[in-house]
Amino acid sequence: MVVTADEDDEHHDNRILTVVAHPSLDHEVVDTELTHYSLSRAYAEAAGIEPLANAVDAPSLRGAFGLH
């Protein structure tokens, strides 16, 4: 399960809270810069389909959390 709270304050370094709940995770914190495309890529990977558009080159959210 992924929960994202996006309250854009229009600053360049805007940070977005993203919580990933998975049985294999225990208080993991990642410092990989992830984007909305990373989330889109994760959904595509989980569905076993090719990521769309810019998600192809986005950092893997699943990889960042060690969920391969």
Distance bins in CASP14 RR format, pairs under 12 A and 6 or more apart:
PFRMAT RR
TARGET T0000
AUTHOR 0000-0000-0000
RMODE 2
METHOD distances of the structure
MODEL  1
1 18 0 0 0 0 0 1 0 0 0 0 0
1 19 0 0 0 0 1 0 0 0 0 0 0
1 20 1 0 0 1 0 0 0 0 0 0 0
1 21 1 0 1 0 0 0 0 0 0 0 0
1 22 1 0 0 1 0 0 0 0 0 0 0
1 23 0 0 0 0 0 1 0 0 0 0 0
1 25 0 0 0 0 0 1 0 0 0 0 0
1 42 0 0 0 0 0 1 0 0 0 0 0
1 43 0 0 0 0 0 1 0 0 0 0 0
1 46 0 0 0 0 0 1 0 0 0 0 0
1 67 0 0 0 0 0 1 0 0 0 0 0
2 16 0 0 0 0 0 1 0 0 0 0 0
2 17 0 0 0 0 0 1 0 0 0 0 0
2 18 1 0 0 1 0 0 0 0 0 0 0
2 19 1 0 0 1 0 0 0 0 0 0 0
2 20 1 0 1 0 0 0 0 0 0 0 0
2 21 1 0 0 1 0 0 0 0 0 0 0
2 22 0 0 0 0 1 0 0 0 0 0 0
2 25 0 0 0 0 0 1 0 0 0 0 0
2 34 0 0 0 0 0 1 0 0 0 0 0
2 36 0 0 0 0 0 1 0 0 0 0 0
2 38 0 0 0 0 0 1 0 0 0 0 0
2 39 1 0 0 1 0 0 0 0 0 0 0
2 40 0 0 0 0 0 1 0 0 0 0 0
2 41 0 0 0 0 0 1 0 0 0 0 0
2 42 1 0 0 1 0 0 0 0 0 0 0
2 43 0 0 0 0 1 0 0 0 0 0 0
2 46 0 0 0 0 1 0 0 0 0 0 0
2 61 1 0 0 1 0 0 0 0 0 0 0
2 62 0 0 0 0 1 0 0 0 0 0 0
2 64 0 0 0 0 0 1 0 0 0 0 0
2 65 0 0 0 0 1 0 0 0 0 0 0
2 67 0 0 0 0 0 1 0 0 0 0 0
3 16 0 0 0 0 0 1 0 0 0 0 0
3 17 0 0 0 0 1 0 0 0 0 0 0
3 18 1 0 0 1 0 0 0 0 0 0 0
3 19 1 0 1 0 0 0 0 0 0 0 0
3 20 0 0 0 0 1 0 0 0 0 0 0
3 21 1 0 0 1 0 0 0 0 0 0 0
3 39 0 0 0 0 0 1 0 0 0 0 0
4 15 0 0 0 0 0 1 0 0 0 0 0
4 16 1 0 0 1 0 0 0 0 0 0 0
4 17 1 0 0 1 0 0 0 0 0 0 0
4 18 1 0 1 0 0 0 0 0 0 0 0
4 19 1 0 0 1 0 0 0 0 0 0 0
4 20 0 0 0 0 1 0 0 0 0 0 0
4 34 0 0 0 0 1 0 0 0 0 0 0
4 35 0 0 0 0 0 1 0 0 0 0 0
4 36 0 0 0 0 1 0 0 0 0 0 0
4 38 0 0 0 0 0 1 0 0 0 0 0
4 39 1 0 0 1 0 0 0 0 0 0 0
4 40 0 0 0 0 0 1 0 0 0 0 0
4 42 0 0 0 0 0 1 0 0 0 0 0
4 43 0 0 0 0 0 1 0 0 0 0 0
4 61 0 0 0 0 0 1 0 0 0 0 0
5 14 0 0 0 0 0 1 0 0 0 0 0
5 15 0 0 0 0 0 1 0 0 0 0 0
5 16 1 0 0 1 0 0 0 0 0 0 0
5 17 1 0 1 0 0 0 0 0 0 0 0
5 18 1 0 0 1 0 0 0 0 0 0 0
5 19 0 0 0 0 1 0 0 0 0 0 0
6 14 0 0 0 0 1 0 0 0 0 0 0
6 15 0 0 0 0 0 1 0 0 0 0 0
6 16 1 0 1 0 0 0 0 0 0 0 0
6 17 0 0 0 0 1 0 0 0 0 0 0
6 18 0 0 0 0 1 0 0 0 0 0 0
6 35 0 0 0 0 0 1 0 0 0 0 0
6 36 1 0 0 1 0 0 0 0 0 0 0
6 39 0 0 0 0 0 1 0 0 0 0 0
7 14 0 0 0 0 1 0 0 0 0 0 0
7 15 0 0 0 0 1 0 0 0 0 0 0
7 16 1 0 0 1 0 0 0 0 0 0 0
7 17 0 0 0 0 1 0 0 0 0 0 0
8 14 1 0 1 0 0 0 0 0 0 0 0
8 15 0 0 0 0 0 1 0 0 0 0 0
8 16 1 0 0 1 0 0 0 0 0 0 0
8 36 0 0 0 0 0 1 0 0 0 0 0
9 15 0 0 0 0 1 0 0 0 0 0 0
9 16 0 0 0 0 0 1 0 0 0 0 0
13 33 0 0 0 0 0 1 0 0 0 0 0
14 33 0 0 0 0 0 1 0 0 0 0 0
14 35 0 0 0 0 0 1 0 0 0 0 0
14 36 0 0 0 0 0 1 0 0 0 0 0
15 31 0 0 0 0 0 1 0 0 0 0 0
15 33 0 0 0 0 1 0 0 0 0 0 0
15 34 0 0 0 0 0 1 0 0 0 0 0
15 35 0 0 0 0 0 1 0 0 0 0 0
16 33 0 0 0 0 0 1 0 0 0 0 0
16 34 0 0 0 0 1 0 0 0 0 0 0
16 35 0 0 0 0 1 0 0 0 0 0 0
16 36 0 0 0 0 1 0 0 0 0 0 0
16 38 0 0 0 0 0 1 0 0 0 0 0
16 39 0 0 0 0 1 0 0 0 0 0 0
16 61 0 0 0 0 0 1 0 0 0 0 0
17 29 0 0 0 0 0 1 0 0 0 0 0
17 34 0 0 0 0 0 1 0 0 0 0 0
18 28 0 0 0 0 0 1 0 0 0 0 0
18 29 0 0 0 0 0 1 0 0 0 0 0
18 30 0 0 0 0 1 0 0 0 0 0 0
18 32 0 0 0 0 0 1 0 0 0 0 0
18 33 0 0 0 0 0 1 0 0 0 0 0
18 34 1 0 0 1 0 0 0 0 0 0 0
18 35 0 0 0 0 0 1 0 0 0 0 0
18 36 0 0 0 0 1 0 0 0 0 0 0
18 38 0 0 0 0 1 0 0 0 0 0 0
18 39 1 0 0 1 0 0 0 0 0 0 0
18 42 0 0 0 0 0 1 0 0 0 0 0
18 61 1 0 0 1 0 0 0 0 0 0 0
18 64 0 0 0 0 1 0 0 0 0 0 0
18 65 0 0 0 0 1 0 0 0 0 0 0
19 25 0 0 0 0 1 0 0 0 0 0 0
19 27 0 0 0 0 0 1 0 0 0 0 0
19 28 0 0 0 0 0 1 0 0 0 0 0
19 29 0 0 0 0 0 1 0 0 0 0 0
19 30 0 0 0 0 0 1 0 0 0 0 0
19 39 0 0 0 0 0 1 0 0 0 0 0
19 61 0 0 0 0 0 1 0 0 0 0 0
19 65 0 0 0 0 0 1 0 0 0 0 0
20 26 0 0 0 0 0 1 0 0 0 0 0
20 27 0 0 0 0 0 1 0 0 0 0 0
20 28 1 0 0 1 0 0 0 0 0 0 0
20 29 0 0 0 0 0 1 0 0 0 0 0
20 30 0 0 0 0 1 0 0 0 0 0 0
20 32 0 0 0 0 0 1 0 0 0 0 0
20 34 0 0 0 0 0 1 0 0 0 0 0
20 38 0 0 0 0 0 1 0 0 0 0 0
20 39 0 0 0 0 1 0 0 0 0 0 0
20 42 0 0 0 0 1 0 0 0 0 0 0
20 46 0 0 0 0 0 1 0 0 0 0 0
20 61 1 0 0 1 0 0 0 0 0 0 0
20 62 0 0 0 0 1 0 0 0 0 0 0
20 63 0 0 0 0 0 1 0 0 0 0 0
20 64 0 0 0 0 1 0 0 0 0 0 0
20 65 1 0 1 0 0 0 0 0 0 0 0
20 66 0 0 0 0 1 0 0 0 0 0 0
20 67 1 0 0 1 0 0 0 0 0 0 0
21 27 0 0 0 0 0 1 0 0 0 0 0
21 28 0 0 0 0 0 1 0 0 0 0 0
21 65 0 0 0 0 0 1 0 0 0 0 0
21 67 0 0 0 0 0 1 0 0 0 0 0
22 28 0 0 0 0 1 0 0 0 0 0 0
22 42 0 0 0 0 0 1 0 0 0 0 0
22 46 0 0 0 0 0 1 0 0 0 0 0
22 61 0 0 0 0 0 1 0 0 0 0 0
22 62 0 0 0 0 1 0 0 0 0 0 0
22 63 0 0 0 0 0 1 0 0 0 0 0
22 65 1 0 0 1 0 0 0 0 0 0 0
22 66 0 0 0 0 1 0 0 0 0 0 0
22 67 1 0 1 0 0 0 0 0 0 0 0
22 68 0 0 0 0 0 1 0 0 0 0 0
23 67 0 0 0 0 0 1 0 0 0 0 0
24 62 0 0 0 0 0 1 0 0 0 0 0
24 65 0 0 0 0 1 0 0 0 0 0 0
24 66 0 0 0 0 1 0 0 0 0 0 0
24 67 1 0 0 1 0 0 0 0 0 0 0
24 68 0 0 0 0 0 1 0 0 0 0 0
25 62 0 0 0 0 0 1 0 0 0 0 0
25 63 0 0 0 0 0 1 0 0 0 0 0
25 64 0 0 0 0 0 1 0 0 0 0 0
25 65 1 0 0 1 0 0 0 0 0 0 0
25 66 0 0 0 0 1 0 0 0 0 0 0
25 67 1 0 0 1 0 0 0 0 0 0 0
26 65 0 0 0 0 0 1 0 0 0 0 0
27 65 0 0 0 0 0 1 0 0 0 0 0
28 61 0 0 0 0 0 1 0 0 0 0 0
28 63 0 0 0 0 0 1 0 0 0 0 0
28 64 0 0 0 0 1 0 0 0 0 0 0
28 65 1 0 1 0 0 0 0 0 0 0 0
28 66 0 0 0 0 1 0 0 0 0 0 0
28 67 0 0 0 0 1 0 0 0 0 0 0
29 64 0 0 0 0 0 1 0 0 0 0 0
29 65 0 0 0 0 1 0 0 0 0 0 0
30 38 0 0 0 0 0 1 0 0 0 0 0
30 59 0 0 0 0 1 0 0 0 0 0 0
30 60 0 0 0 0 0 1 0 0 0 0 0
30 61 0 0 0 0 1 0 0 0 0 0 0
30 62 0 0 0 0 0 1 0 0 0 0 0
30 63 0 0 0 0 1 0 0 0 0 0 0
30 64 1 0 1 0 0 0 0 0 0 0 0
30 65 1 0 0 1 0 0 0 0 0 0 0
30 66 0 0 0 0 1 0 0 0 0 0 0
30 67 0 0 0 0 0 1 0 0 0 0 0
31 59 0 0 0 0 0 1 0 0 0 0 0
31 64 0 0 0 0 1 0 0 0 0 0 0
31 65 0 0 0 0 0 1 0 0 0 0 0
32 38 0 0 0 0 1 0 0 0 0 0 0
32 58 0 0 0 0 0 1 0 0 0 0 0
32 59 1 0 1 0 0 0 0 0 0 0 0
32 60 0 0 0 0 1 0 0 0 0 0 0
32 61 0 0 0 0 1 0 0 0 0 0 0
32 62 0 0 0 0 0 1 0 0 0 0 0
32 63 0 0 0 0 1 0 0 0 0 0 0
32 64 1 1 0 0 0 0 0 0 0 0 0
32 65 0 0 0 0 1 0 0 0 0 0 0
32 66 0 0 0 0 0 1 0 0 0 0 0
33 58 0 0 0 0 1 0 0 0 0 0 0
33 59 1 0 0 1 0 0 0 0 0 0 0
33 60 0 0 0 0 0 1 0 0 0 0 0
33 61 0 0 0 0 0 1 0 0 0 0 0
33 64 0 0 0 0 1 0 0 0 0 0 0
34 40 0 0 0 0 0 1 0 0 0 0 0
34 41 0 0 0 0 1 0 0 0 0 0 0
34 42 0 0 0 0 1 0 0 0 0 0 0
34 55 0 0 0 0 0 1 0 0 0 0 0
34 58 1 0 0 1 0 0 0 0 0 0 0
34 59 1 0 1 0 0 0 0 0 0 0 0
34 60 0 0 0 0 1 0 0 0 0 0 0
34 61 1 0 1 0 0 0 0 0 0 0 0
34 62 0 0 0 0 0 1 0 0 0 0 0
34 63 0 0 0 0 1 0 0 0 0 0 0
34 64 1 0 0 1 0 0 0 0 0 0 0
34 65 0 0 0 0 1 0 0 0 0 0 0
35 41 0 0 0 0 1 0 0 0 0 0 0
35 42 0 0 0 0 0 1 0 0 0 0 0
35 54 0 0 0 0 1 0 0 0 0 0 0
35 55 0 0 0 0 1 0 0 0 0 0 0
35 57 0 0 0 0 0 1 0 0 0 0 0
35 58 1 0 1 0 0 0 0 0 0 0 0
35 59 1 0 0 1 0 0 0 0 0 0 0
35 60 0 0 0 0 0 1 0 0 0 0 0
35 61 0 0 0 0 1 0 0 0 0 0 0
35 64 0 0 0 0 0 1 0 0 0 0 0
36 42 0 0 0 0 0 1 0 0 0 0 0
36 43 0 0 0 0 0 1 0 0 0 0 0
36 52 0 0 0 0 0 1 0 0 0 0 0
36 53 0 0 0 0 0 1 0 0 0 0 0
36 54 0 0 0 0 1 0 0 0 0 0 0
36 55 0 0 0 0 1 0 0 0 0 0 0
36 58 0 0 0 0 1 0 0 0 0 0 0
36 59 0 0 0 0 0 1 0 0 0 0 0
36 61 0 0 0 0 0 1 0 0 0 0 0
37 43 0 0 0 0 0 1 0 0 0 0 0
37 44 0 0 0 0 0 1 0 0 0 0 0
37 51 1 0 0 1 0 0 0 0 0 0 0
37 52 0 0 0 0 1 0 0 0 0 0 0
37 53 1 0 0 1 0 0 0 0 0 0 0
37 54 1 0 1 0 0 0 0 0 0 0 0
37 55 1 0 1 0 0 0 0 0 0 0 0
37 56 0 0 0 0 1 0 0 0 0 0 0
37 57 1 0 0 1 0 0 0 0 0 0 0
37 58 1 1 0 0 0 0 0 0 0 0 0
37 59 0 0 0 0 1 0 0 0 0 0 0
37 60 0 0 0 0 0 1 0 0 0 0 0
37 61 0 0 0 0 1 0 0 0 0 0 0
38 44 0 0 0 0 0 1 0 0 0 0 0
38 45 0 0 0 0 0 1 0 0 0 0 0
38 51 0 0 0 0 1 0 0 0 0 0 0
38 54 0 0 0 0 0 1 0 0 0 0 0
38 55 1 0 0 1 0 0 0 0 0 0 0
38 56 0 0 0 0 0 1 0 0 0 0 0
38 57 0 0 0 0 0 1 0 0 0 0 0
38 58 1 0 1 0 0 0 0 0 0 0 0
38 59 1 0 1 0 0 0 0 0 0 0 0
38 60 1 0 0 1 0 0 0 0 0 0 0
38 61 1 0 1 0 0 0 0 0 0 0 0
38 62 0 0 0 0 1 0 0 0 0 0 0
38 63 0 0 0 0 1 0 0 0 0 0 0
38 64 1 0 0 1 0 0 0 0 0 0 0
38 65 0 0 0 0 0 1 0 0 0 0 0
39 45 0 0 0 0 0 1 0 0 0 0 0
39 46 0 0 0 0 0 1 0 0 0 0 0
39 51 0 0 0 0 0 1 0 0 0 0 0
39 52 0 0 0 0 0 1 0 0 0 0 0
39 54 0 0 0 0 0 1 0 0 0 0 0
39 55 0 0 0 0 1 0 0 0 0 0 0
39 58 0 0 0 0 1 0 0 0 0 0 0
39 59 0 0 0 0 0 1 0 0 0 0 0
39 60 0 0 0 0 0 1 0 0 0 0 0
39 61 1 0 1 0 0 0 0 0 0 0 0
39 62 0 0 0 0 1 0 0 0 0 0 0
39 64 0 0 0 0 0 1 0 0 0 0 0
39 65 0 0 0 0 0 1 0 0 0 0 0
40 46 0 0 0 0 0 1 0 0 0 0 0
40 47 0 0 0 0 0 1 0 0 0 0 0
40 49 0 0 0 0 0 1 0 0 0 0 0
40 50 0 0 0 0 0 1 0 0 0 0 0
40 51 1 0 0 1 0 0 0 0 0 0 0
40 52 1 0 0 1 0 0 0 0 0 0 0
40 53 0 0 0 0 1 0 0 0 0 0 0
40 54 0 0 0 0 1 0 0 0 0 0 0
40 55 1 0 1 0 0 0 0 0 0 0 0
40 56 0 0 0 0 1 0 0 0 0 0 0
40 57 0 0 0 0 0 1 0 0 0 0 0
40 58 1 0 0 1 0 0 0 0 0 0 0
40 59 0 0 0 0 0 1 0 0 0 0 0
40 60 0 0 0 0 0 1 0 0 0 0 0
40 61 0 0 0 0 1 0 0 0 0 0 0
40 62 0 0 0 0 0 1 0 0 0 0 0
41 47 0 0 0 0 0 1 0 0 0 0 0
41 48 0 0 0 0 0 1 0 0 0 0 0
41 49 0 0 0 0 0 1 0 0 0 0 0
41 50 0 0 0 0 1 0 0 0 0 0 0
41 51 1 0 1 0 0 0 0 0 0 0 0
41 52 0 0 0 0 1 0 0 0 0 0 0
41 53 0 0 0 0 0 1 0 0 0 0 0
41 54 0 0 0 0 1 0 0 0 0 0 0
41 55 1 0 1 0 0 0 0 0 0 0 0
41 56 1 0 0 1 0 0 0 0 0 0 0
41 57 0 0 0 0 1 0 0 0 0 0 0
41 58 1 0 1 0 0 0 0 0 0 0 0
41 59 0 0 0 0 1 0 0 0 0 0 0
41 60 1 0 0 1 0 0 0 0 0 0 0
41 61 1 0 0 1 0 0 0 0 0 0 0
41 62 1 0 0 1 0 0 0 0 0 0 0
41 63 0 0 0 0 1 0 0 0 0 0 0
41 64 0 0 0 0 0 1 0 0 0 0 0
42 48 0 0 0 0 0 1 0 0 0 0 0
42 49 0 0 0 0 0 1 0 0 0 0 0
42 51 0 0 0 0 1 0 0 0 0 0 0
42 55 0 0 0 0 1 0 0 0 0 0 0
42 58 0 0 0 0 1 0 0 0 0 0 0
42 59 0 0 0 0 0 1 0 0 0 0 0
42 60 1 0 0 1 0 0 0 0 0 0 0
42 61 1 0 1 0 0 0 0 0 0 0 0
42 62 1 0 1 0 0 0 0 0 0 0 0
42 63 0 0 0 0 1 0 0 0 0 0 0
42 64 0 0 0 0 1 0 0 0 0 0 0
42 65 0 0 0 0 1 0 0 0 0 0 0
42 66 0 0 0 0 0 1 0 0 0 0 0
42 67 0 0 0 0 1 0 0 0 0 0 0
42 68 0 0 0 0 0 1 0 0 0 0 0
43 49 0 0 0 0 1 0 0 0 0 0 0
43 50 0 0 0 0 0 1 0 0 0 0 0
43 51 0 0 0 0 1 0 0 0 0 0 0
43 52 0 0 0 0 1 0 0 0 0 0 0
43 55 0 0 0 0 1 0 0 0 0 0 0
43 58 0 0 0 0 0 1 0 0 0 0 0
43 60 0 0 0 0 0 1 0 0 0 0 0
43 61 0 0 0 0 1 0 0 0 0 0 0
43 62 0 0 0 0 1 0 0 0 0 0 0
44 50 1 0 0 1 0 0 0 0 0 0 0
44 51 1 0 1 0 0 0 0 0 0 0 0
44 52 1 0 0 1 0 0 0 0 0 0 0
44 53 0 0 0 0 0 1 0 0 0 0 0
44 54 0 0 0 0 0 1 0 0 0 0 0
44 55 1 0 0 1 0 0 0 0 0 0 0
44 56 0 0 0 0 1 0 0 0 0 0 0
44 58 0 0 0 0 0 1 0 0 0 0 0
44 60 0 0 0 0 0 1 0 0 0 0 0
44 61 0 0 0 0 0 1 0 0 0 0 0
44 62 0 0 0 0 0 1 0 0 0 0 0
45 51 1 0 0 1 0 0 0 0 0 0 0
45 52 0 0 0 0 0 1 0 0 0 0 0
45 55 0 0 0 0 1 0 0 0 0 0 0
45 56 0 0 0 0 0 1 0 0 0 0 0
45 58 0 0 0 0 0 1 0 0 0 0 0
45 60 1 0 0 1 0 0 0 0 0 0 0
45 61 0 0 0 0 1 0 0 0 0 0 0
45 62 1 0 1 0 0 0 0 0 0 0 0
45 63 0 0 0 0 1 0 0 0 0 0 0
45 65 0 0 0 0 0 1 0 0 0 0 0
45 66 0 0 0 0 0 1 0 0 0 0 0
45 67 0 0 0 0 1 0 0 0 0 0 0
45 68 0 0 0 0 1 0 0 0 0 0 0
46 60 0 0 0 0 0 1 0 0 0 0 0
46 61 0 0 0 0 1 0 0 0 0 0 0
46 62 1 0 0 1 0 0 0 0 0 0 0
46 63 0 0 0 0 0 1 0 0 0 0 0
46 67 0 0 0 0 1 0 0 0 0 0 0
46 68 0 0 0 0 0 1 0 0 0 0 0
47 55 0 0 0 0 0 1 0 0 0 0 0
47 62 0 0 0 0 0 1 0 0 0 0 0
48 62 0 0 0 0 0 1 0 0 0 0 0
49 55 0 0 0 0 0 1 0 0 0 0 0
49 56 0 0 0 0 0 1 0 0 0 0 0
50 56 1 0 0 1 0 0 0 0 0 0 0
51 57 0 0 0 0 1 0 0 0 0 0 0
51 58 1 0 0 1 0 0 0 0 0 0 0
51 59 0 0 0 0 0 1 0 0 0 0 0
51 60 0 0 0 0 1 0 0 0 0 0 0
51 61 0 0 0 0 0 1 0 0 0 0 0
51 62 0 0 0 0 0 1 0 0 0 0 0
52 58 0 0 0 0 0 1 0 0 0 0 0
55 61 0 0 0 0 0 1 0 0 0 0 0
58 64 0 0 0 0 0 1 0 0 0 0 0
59 65 0 0 0 0 0 1 0 0 0 0 0
60 66 0 0 0 0 1 0 0 0 0 0 0
60 67 0 0 0 0 1 0 0 0 0 0 0
60 68 0 0 0 0 1 0 0 0 0 0 0
61 67 0 0 0 0 1 0 0 0 0 0 0
61 68 0 0 0 0 0 1 0 0 0 0 0
62 68 1 0 0 1 0 0 0 0 0 0 0
END
